[in-house]
Amino acid sequence: MASDPEDVMDIGNRLLTQYPEAFTTEFDTNKEIVQKMTYVGSTRLRNRIAGYITRRKRSS
């Protein structure tokens, strides 16, 4: 998987659309949820997706 910003946003938006209530405004919680719901080979990519989701949840 690439870690281009567009890919991170695409994966994050898909997860938020499919599981809107699963995510919170806490980064560490979202990090664990992303790990369980996807197969992300790298820690950096998992953290980028979790960070994107956290920012989206905090802004809404």
HTML snippet that shows the backbone in 3Dmol.js (N, CA, C, O; Angstrom):
<script src="https://3Dmol.org/build/3Dmol-min.js"></script>
<div id="view" style="width:600px;height:400px;position:relative"></div>
<script>
const pdb = `
ATOM      1  N   MET A   1       0.831  -1.183   0.000  1.00  0.00           N
ATOM      2  CA  MET A   1       0.000   0.000   0.000  1.00  0.00           C
ATOM      3  C   MET A   1       0.871   1.239   0.000  1.00  0.00           C
ATOM      4  O   MET A   1       1.888   1.293   0.691  1.00  0.00           O
ATOM      5  N   ALA A   2       0.481   2.211  -0.756  1.00  0.00           N
ATOM      6  CA  ALA A   2       1.208   3.469  -0.780  1.00  0.00           C
ATOM      7  C   ALA A   2       0.686   4.378   0.325  1.00  0.00           C
ATOM      8  O   ALA A   2      -0.436   4.213   0.804  1.00  0.00           O
ATOM      9  N   SER A   3       1.500   5.319   0.713  1.00  0.00           N
ATOM     10  CA  SER A   3       1.052   6.236   1.756  1.00  0.00           C
ATOM     11  C   SER A   3       0.874   7.648   1.209  1.00  0.00           C
ATOM     12  O   SER A   3       1.103   8.630   1.915  1.00  0.00           O
ATOM     13  N   ASP A   4       0.469   7.740  -0.042  1.00  0.00           N
ATOM     14  CA  ASP A   4       0.156   9.041  -0.613  1.00  0.00           C
ATOM     15  C   ASP A   4      -1.023   9.638   0.153  1.00  0.00           C
ATOM     16  O   ASP A   4      -1.906   8.901   0.591  1.00  0.00           O
ATOM     17  N   PRO A   5      -1.051  10.957   0.320  1.00  0.00           N
ATOM     18  CA  PRO A   5      -2.160  11.571   1.046  1.00  0.00           C
ATOM     19  C   PRO A   5      -3.530  11.207   0.471  1.00  0.00           C
ATOM     20  O   PRO A   5      -4.495  11.048   1.219  1.00  0.00           O
ATOM     21  N   GLU A   6      -3.618  11.076  -0.849  1.00  0.00           N
ATOM     22  CA  GLU A   6      -4.899  10.717  -1.458  1.00  0.00           C
ATOM     23  C   GLU A   6      -5.332   9.315  -1.029  1.00  0.00           C
ATOM     24  O   GLU A   6      -6.513   9.073  -0.782  1.00  0.00           O
ATOM     25  N   ASP A   7      -4.373   8.396  -0.942  1.00  0.00           N
ATOM     26  CA  ASP A   7      -4.691   7.030  -0.519  1.00  0.00           C
ATOM     27  C   ASP A   7      -5.124   6.999   0.942  1.00  0.00           C
ATOM     28  O   ASP A   7      -6.071   6.297   1.297  1.00  0.00           O
ATOM     29  N   VAL A   8      -4.438   7.752   1.780  1.00  0.00           N
ATOM     30  CA  VAL A   8      -4.790   7.816   3.200  1.00  0.00           C
ATOM     31  C   VAL A   8      -6.207   8.352   3.352  1.00  0.00           C
ATOM     32  O   VAL A   8      -7.002   7.805   4.117  1.00  0.00           O
ATOM     33  N   MET A   9      -6.527   9.424   2.625  1.00  0.00           N
ATOM     34  CA  MET A   9      -7.866   9.999   2.713  1.00  0.00           C
ATOM     35  C   MET A   9      -8.911   9.039   2.164  1.00  0.00           C
ATOM     36  O   MET A   9      -9.999   8.929   2.730  1.00  0.00           O
ATOM     37  N   ASP A  10      -8.607   8.347   1.079  1.00  0.00           N
ATOM     38  CA  ASP A  10      -9.549   7.401   0.488  1.00  0.00           C
ATOM     39  C   ASP A  10      -9.858   6.266   1.459  1.00  0.00           C
ATOM     40  O   ASP A  10     -11.025   5.937   1.676  1.00  0.00           O
ATOM     41  N   ILE A  11      -8.837   5.674   2.036  1.00  0.00           N
ATOM     42  CA  ILE A  11      -9.042   4.579   2.992  1.00  0.00           C
ATOM     43  C   ILE A  11      -9.786   5.089   4.221  1.00  0.00           C
ATOM     44  O   ILE A  11     -10.718   4.441   4.696  1.00  0.00           O
ATOM     45  N   GLY A  12      -9.381   6.242   4.735  1.00  0.00           N
ATOM     46  CA  GLY A  12     -10.048   6.817   5.902  1.00  0.00           C
ATOM     47  C   GLY A  12     -11.510   7.118   5.643  1.00  0.00           C
ATOM     48  O   GLY A  12     -12.361   6.840   6.488  1.00  0.00           O
ATOM     49  N   ASN A  13     -11.810   7.683   4.485  1.00  0.00           N
ATOM     50  CA  ASN A  13     -13.205   7.994   4.153  1.00  0.00           C
ATOM     51  C   ASN A  13     -14.034   6.726   3.992  1.00  0.00           C
ATOM     52  O   ASN A  13     -15.192   6.686   4.410  1.00  0.00           O
ATOM     53  N   ARG A  14     -13.456   5.697   3.394  1.00  0.00           N
ATOM     54  CA  ARG A  14     -14.184   4.428   3.262  1.00  0.00           C
ATOM     55  C   ARG A  14     -14.507   3.842   4.626  1.00  0.00           C
ATOM     56  O   ARG A  14     -15.631   3.399   4.863  1.00  0.00           O
ATOM     57  N   LEU A  15     -13.532   3.838   5.522  1.00  0.00           N
ATOM     58  CA  LEU A  15     -13.765   3.301   6.863  1.00  0.00           C
ATOM     59  C   LEU A  15     -14.815   4.119   7.607  1.00  0.00           C
ATOM     60  O   LEU A  15     -15.677   3.555   8.280  1.00  0.00           O
ATOM     61  N   LEU A  16     -14.748   5.442   7.489  1.00  0.00           N
ATOM     62  CA  LEU A  16     -15.736   6.286   8.164  1.00  0.00           C
ATOM     63  C   LEU A  16     -17.133   6.097   7.587  1.00  0.00           C
ATOM     64  O   LEU A  16     -18.120   6.192   8.317  1.00  0.00           O
ATOM     65  N   THR A  17     -17.229   5.833   6.298  1.00  0.00           N
ATOM     66  CA  THR A  17     -18.530   5.599   5.679  1.00  0.00           C
ATOM     67  C   THR A  17     -19.112   4.260   6.116  1.00  0.00           C
ATOM     68  O   THR A  17     -20.303   4.160   6.411  1.00  0.00           O
ATOM     69  N   GLN A  18     -18.273   3.238   6.157  1.00  0.00           N
ATOM     70  CA  GLN A  18     -18.741   1.900   6.503  1.00  0.00           C
ATOM     71  C   GLN A  18     -18.984   1.727   8.000  1.00  0.00           C
ATOM     72  O   GLN A  18     -19.914   1.025   8.396  1.00  0.00           O
ATOM     73  N   TYR A  19     -18.162   2.354   8.831  1.00  0.00           N
ATOM     74  CA  TYR A  19     -18.243   2.166  10.284  1.00  0.00           C
ATOM     75  C   TYR A  19     -18.207   3.515  11.004  1.00  0.00           C
ATOM     76  O   TYR A  19     -17.257   3.784  11.739  1.00  0.00           O
ATOM     77  N   PRO A  20     -19.203   4.359  10.814  1.00  0.00           N
ATOM     78  CA  PRO A  20     -19.132   5.711  11.386  1.00  0.00           C
ATOM     79  C   PRO A  20     -19.119   5.741  12.915  1.00  0.00           C
ATOM     80  O   PRO A  20     -18.508   6.630  13.508  1.00  0.00           O
ATOM     81  N   GLU A  21     -19.773   4.799  13.547  1.00  0.00           N
ATOM     82  CA  GLU A  21     -19.855   4.815  15.007  1.00  0.00           C
ATOM     83  C   GLU A  21     -18.687   4.109  15.680  1.00  0.00           C
ATOM     84  O   GLU A  21     -18.536   4.193  16.899  1.00  0.00           O
ATOM     85  N   ALA A  22     -17.864   3.421  14.910  1.00  0.00           N
ATOM     86  CA  ALA A  22     -16.756   2.656  15.493  1.00  0.00           C
ATOM     87  C   ALA A  22     -15.615   3.560  15.937  1.00  0.00           C
ATOM     88  O   ALA A  22     -14.859   3.194  16.837  1.00  0.00           O
ATOM     89  N   PHE A  23     -15.475   4.727  15.327  1.00  0.00           N
ATOM     90  CA  PHE A  23     -14.325   5.583  15.592  1.00  0.00           C
ATOM     91  C   PHE A  23     -14.668   6.682  16.580  1.00  0.00           C
ATOM     92  O   PHE A  23     -15.819   7.101  16.696  1.00  0.00           O
ATOM     93  N   THR A  24     -13.637   7.146  17.297  1.00  0.00           N
ATOM     94  CA  THR A  24     -13.804   8.175  18.318  1.00  0.00           C
ATOM     95  C   THR A  24     -12.904   9.361  17.990  1.00  0.00           C
ATOM     96  O   THR A  24     -12.314   9.429  16.911  1.00  0.00           O
ATOM     97  N   THR A  25     -12.808  10.289  18.929  1.00  0.00           N
ATOM     98  CA  THR A  25     -11.911  11.428  18.768  1.00  0.00           C
ATOM     99  C   THR A  25     -10.546  11.160  19.386  1.00  0.00           C
ATOM    100  O   THR A  25      -9.706  12.059  19.439  1.00  0.00           O
ATOM    101  N   GLU A  26     -10.314   9.939  19.855  1.00  0.00           N
ATOM    102  CA  GLU A  26      -9.035   9.564  20.469  1.00  0.00           C
ATOM    103  C   GLU A  26      -8.164   8.814  19.473  1.00  0.00           C
ATOM    104  O   GLU A  26      -8.577   7.792  18.924  1.00  0.00           O
ATOM    105  N   PHE A  27      -6.965   9.321  19.242  1.00  0.00           N
ATOM    106  CA  PHE A  27      -6.053   8.733  18.267  1.00  0.00           C
ATOM    107  C   PHE A  27      -5.696   7.287  18.606  1.00  0.00           C
ATOM    108  O   PHE A  27      -5.738   6.426  17.727  1.00  0.00           O
ATOM    109  N   ASP A  28      -5.346   7.005  19.859  1.00  0.00           N
ATOM    110  CA  ASP A  28      -4.908   5.655  20.228  1.00  0.00           C
ATOM    111  C   ASP A  28      -6.014   4.623  20.021  1.00  0.00           C
ATOM    112  O   ASP A  28      -5.746   3.498  19.598  1.00  0.00           O
ATOM    113  N   THR A  29      -7.235   5.000  20.314  1.00  0.00           N
ATOM    114  CA  THR A  29      -8.366   4.096  20.094  1.00  0.00           C
ATOM    115  C   THR A  29      -8.554   3.841  18.605  1.00  0.00           C
ATOM    116  O   THR A  29      -8.740   2.699  18.186  1.00  0.00           O
ATOM    117  N   ASN A  30      -8.505   4.890  17.817  1.00  0.00           N
ATOM    118  CA  ASN A  30      -8.674   4.750  16.369  1.00  0.00           C
ATOM    119  C   ASN A  30      -7.554   3.928  15.753  1.00  0.00           C
ATOM    120  O   ASN A  30      -7.778   3.195  14.790  1.00  0.00           O
ATOM    121  N   LYS A  31      -6.358   4.045  16.297  1.00  0.00           N
ATOM    122  CA  LYS A  31      -5.215   3.277  15.809  1.00  0.00           C
ATOM    123  C   LYS A  31      -5.483   1.775  15.958  1.00  0.00           C
ATOM    124  O   LYS A  31      -5.203   0.997  15.045  1.00  0.00           O
ATOM    125  N   GLU A  32      -6.022   1.377  17.100  1.00  0.00           N
ATOM    126  CA  GLU A  32      -6.350  -0.034  17.323  1.00  0.00           C
ATOM    127  C   GLU A  32      -7.473  -0.492  16.399  1.00  0.00           C
ATOM    128  O   GLU A  32      -7.431  -1.606  15.879  1.00  0.00           O
ATOM    129  N   ILE A  33      -8.467   0.354  16.194  1.00  0.00           N
ATOM    130  CA  ILE A  33      -9.597  -0.001  15.339  1.00  0.00           C
ATOM    131  C   ILE A  33      -9.142  -0.172  13.891  1.00  0.00           C
ATOM    132  O   ILE A  33      -9.554  -1.120  13.222  1.00  0.00           O
ATOM    133  N   VAL A  34      -8.301   0.730  13.407  1.00  0.00           N
ATOM    134  CA  VAL A  34      -7.774   0.617  12.042  1.00  0.00           C
ATOM    135  C   VAL A  34      -6.996  -0.680  11.902  1.00  0.00           C
ATOM    136  O   VAL A  34      -7.103  -1.360  10.882  1.00  0.00           O
ATOM    137  N   GLN A  35      -6.213  -1.029  12.915  1.00  0.00           N
ATOM    138  CA  GLN A  35      -5.428  -2.265  12.877  1.00  0.00           C
ATOM    139  C   GLN A  35      -6.339  -3.489  12.760  1.00  0.00           C
ATOM    140  O   GLN A  35      -6.019  -4.430  12.034  1.00  0.00           O
ATOM    141  N   LYS A  36      -7.466  -3.480  13.466  1.00  0.00           N
ATOM    142  CA  LYS A  36      -8.389  -4.617  13.455  1.00  0.00           C
ATOM    143  C   LYS A  36      -9.196  -4.700  12.161  1.00  0.00           C
ATOM    144  O   LYS A  36      -9.494  -5.799  11.692  1.00  0.00           O
ATOM    145  N   MET A  37      -9.548  -3.571  11.585  1.00  0.00           N
ATOM    146  CA  MET A  37     -10.446  -3.556  10.431  1.00  0.00           C
ATOM    147  C   MET A  37      -9.732  -3.657   9.091  1.00  0.00           C
ATOM    148  O   MET A  37     -10.371  -3.949   8.080  1.00  0.00           O
ATOM    149  N   THR A  38      -8.438  -3.426   9.058  1.00  0.00           N
ATOM    150  CA  THR A  38      -7.709  -3.451   7.797  1.00  0.00           C
ATOM    151  C   THR A  38      -6.437  -4.257   7.952  1.00  0.00           C
ATOM    152  O   THR A  38      -6.000  -4.554   9.064  1.00  0.00           O
ATOM    153  N   TYR A  39      -5.854  -4.604   6.824  1.00  0.00           N
ATOM    154  CA  TYR A  39      -4.508  -5.156   6.851  1.00  0.00           C
ATOM    155  C   TYR A  39      -3.587  -4.067   6.328  1.00  0.00           C
ATOM    156  O   TYR A  39      -3.499  -3.828   5.124  1.00  0.00           O
ATOM    157  N   VAL A  40      -2.914  -3.423   7.244  1.00  0.00           N
ATOM    158  CA  VAL A  40      -1.966  -2.376   6.888  1.00  0.00           C
ATOM    159  C   VAL A  40      -0.590  -2.896   7.246  1.00  0.00           C
ATOM    160  O   VAL A  40      -0.313  -3.204   8.405  1.00  0.00           O
ATOM    161  N   GLY A  41       0.262  -2.992   6.255  1.00  0.00           N
ATOM    162  CA  GLY A  41       1.571  -3.581   6.461  1.00  0.00           C
ATOM    163  C   GLY A  41       2.526  -2.740   7.276  1.00  0.00           C
ATOM    164  O   GLY A  41       3.444  -3.277   7.896  1.00  0.00           O
ATOM    165  N   SER A  42       2.332  -1.429   7.288  1.00  0.00           N
ATOM    166  CA  SER A  42       3.291  -0.586   8.003  1.00  0.00           C
ATOM    167  C   SER A  42       2.609   0.200   9.119  1.00  0.00           C
ATOM    168  O   SER A  42       1.448   0.597   9.017  1.00  0.00           O
ATOM    169  N   THR A  43       3.367   0.404  10.172  1.00  0.00           N
ATOM    170  CA  THR A  43       2.876   1.181  11.303  1.00  0.00           C
ATOM    171  C   THR A  43       2.640   2.630  10.893  1.00  0.00           C
ATOM    172  O   THR A  43       1.679   3.258  11.336  1.00  0.00           O
ATOM    173  N   ARG A  44       3.510   3.151  10.058  1.00  0.00           N
ATOM    174  CA  ARG A  44       3.381   4.544   9.629  1.00  0.00           C
ATOM    175  C   ARG A  44       2.071   4.777   8.882  1.00  0.00           C
ATOM    176  O   ARG A  44       1.385   5.768   9.132  1.00  0.00           O
ATOM    177  N   LEU A  45       1.723   3.888   7.981  1.00  0.00           N
ATOM    178  CA  LEU A  45       0.479   4.034   7.231  1.00  0.00           C
ATOM    179  C   LEU A  45      -0.725   3.903   8.155  1.00  0.00           C
ATOM    180  O   LEU A  45      -1.681   4.669   8.037  1.00  0.00           O
ATOM    181  N   ARG A  46      -0.687   2.941   9.074  1.00  0.00           N
ATOM    182  CA  ARG A  46      -1.785   2.785  10.035  1.00  0.00           C
ATOM    183  C   ARG A  46      -1.975   4.071  10.830  1.00  0.00           C
ATOM    184  O   ARG A  46      -3.104   4.519  11.028  1.00  0.00           O
ATOM    185  N   ASN A  47      -0.875   4.663  11.286  1.00  0.00           N
ATOM    186  CA  ASN A  47      -0.961   5.886  12.076  1.00  0.00           C
ATOM    187  C   ASN A  47      -1.476   7.063  11.255  1.00  0.00           C
ATOM    188  O   ASN A  47      -2.211   7.906  11.769  1.00  0.00           O
ATOM    189  N   ARG A  48      -1.095   7.122   9.995  1.00  0.00           N
ATOM    190  CA  ARG A  48      -1.582   8.213   9.137  1.00  0.00           C
ATOM    191  C   ARG A  48      -3.091   8.097   8.920  1.00  0.00           C
ATOM    192  O   ARG A  48      -3.803   9.100   8.954  1.00  0.00           O
ATOM    193  N   ILE A  49      -3.574   6.883   8.700  1.00  0.00           N
ATOM    194  CA  ILE A  49      -5.015   6.670   8.518  1.00  0.00           C
ATOM    195  C   ILE A  49      -5.753   7.007   9.808  1.00  0.00           C
ATOM    196  O   ILE A  49      -6.773   7.697   9.780  1.00  0.00           O
ATOM    197  N   ALA A  50      -5.243   6.523  10.934  1.00  0.00           N
ATOM    198  CA  ALA A  50      -5.879   6.799  12.226  1.00  0.00           C
ATOM    199  C   ALA A  50      -5.873   8.296  12.523  1.00  0.00           C
ATOM    200  O   ALA A  50      -6.852   8.824  13.051  1.00  0.00           O
ATOM    201  N   GLY A  51      -4.792   8.977  12.195  1.00  0.00           N
ATOM    202  CA  GLY A  51      -4.724  10.422  12.405  1.00  0.00           C
ATOM    203  C   GLY A  51      -5.722  11.173  11.546  1.00  0.00           C
ATOM    204  O   GLY A  51      -6.355  12.124  12.006  1.00  0.00           O
ATOM    205  N   TYR A  52      -5.862  10.751  10.305  1.00  0.00           N
ATOM    206  CA  TYR A  52      -6.838  11.380   9.411  1.00  0.00           C
ATOM    207  C   TYR A  52      -8.258  11.193   9.949  1.00  0.00           C
ATOM    208  O   TYR A  52      -9.048  12.137   9.975  1.00  0.00           O
ATOM    209  N   ILE A  53      -8.572   9.978  10.376  1.00  0.00           N
ATOM    210  CA  ILE A  53      -9.905   9.694  10.917  1.00  0.00           C
ATOM    211  C   ILE A  53     -10.144  10.513  12.182  1.00  0.00           C
ATOM    212  O   ILE A  53     -11.233  11.053  12.371  1.00  0.00           O
ATOM    213  N   THR A  54      -9.145  10.608  13.042  1.00  0.00           N
ATOM    214  CA  THR A  54      -9.274  11.382  14.276  1.00  0.00           C
ATOM    215  C   THR A  54      -9.542  12.850  13.969  1.00  0.00           C
ATOM    216  O   THR A  54     -10.403  13.463  14.601  1.00  0.00           O
ATOM    217  N   ARG A  55      -8.825  13.418  13.017  1.00  0.00           N
ATOM    218  CA  ARG A  55      -9.061  14.819  12.637  1.00  0.00           C
ATOM    219  C   ARG A  55     -10.469  15.014  12.099  1.00  0.00           C
ATOM    220  O   ARG A  55     -11.123  16.007  12.416  1.00  0.00           O
ATOM    221  N   ARG A  56     -10.939  14.076  11.290  1.00  0.00           N
ATOM    222  CA  ARG A  56     -12.307  14.176  10.744  1.00  0.00           C
ATOM    223  C   ARG A  56     -13.352  14.105  11.856  1.00  0.00           C
ATOM    224  O   ARG A  56     -14.326  14.857  11.842  1.00  0.00           O
ATOM    225  N   LYS A  57     -13.152  13.201  12.822  1.00  0.00           N
ATOM    226  CA  LYS A  57     -14.117  13.056  13.913  1.00  0.00           C
ATOM    227  C   LYS A  57     -14.113  14.287  14.820  1.00  0.00           C
ATOM    228  O   LYS A  57     -15.169  14.703  15.296  1.00  0.00           O
ATOM    229  N   ARG A  58     -12.955  14.864  15.060  1.00  0.00           N
ATOM    230  CA  ARG A  58     -12.874  16.049  15.921  1.00  0.00           C
ATOM    231  C   ARG A  58     -13.490  17.272  15.265  1.00  0.00           C
ATOM    232  O   ARG A  58     -14.017  18.144  15.955  1.00  0.00           O
ATOM    233  N   SER A  59     -13.429  17.346  13.950  1.00  0.00           N
ATOM    234  CA  SER A  59     -13.966  18.516  13.256  1.00  0.00           C
ATOM    235  C   SER A  59     -15.469  18.426  13.018  1.00  0.00           C
ATOM    236  O   SER A  59     -16.100  19.420  12.659  1.00  0.00           O
ATOM    237  N   SER A  60     -16.040  17.255  13.213  1.00  0.00           N
ATOM    238  CA  SER A  60     -17.492  17.130  12.974  1.00  0.00           C
ATOM    239  C   SER A  60     -18.289  17.225  14.247  1.00  0.00           C
ATOM    240  O   SER A  60     -19.516  17.139  14.216  1.00  0.00           O
TER     241      SER A  60
END
`;
const viewer = $3Dmol.createViewer("view");
viewer.addModel(pdb, "pdb");
viewer.setStyle({}, {cartoon: {color: "spectrum"}});
viewer.zoomTo();
viewer.render();
</script>
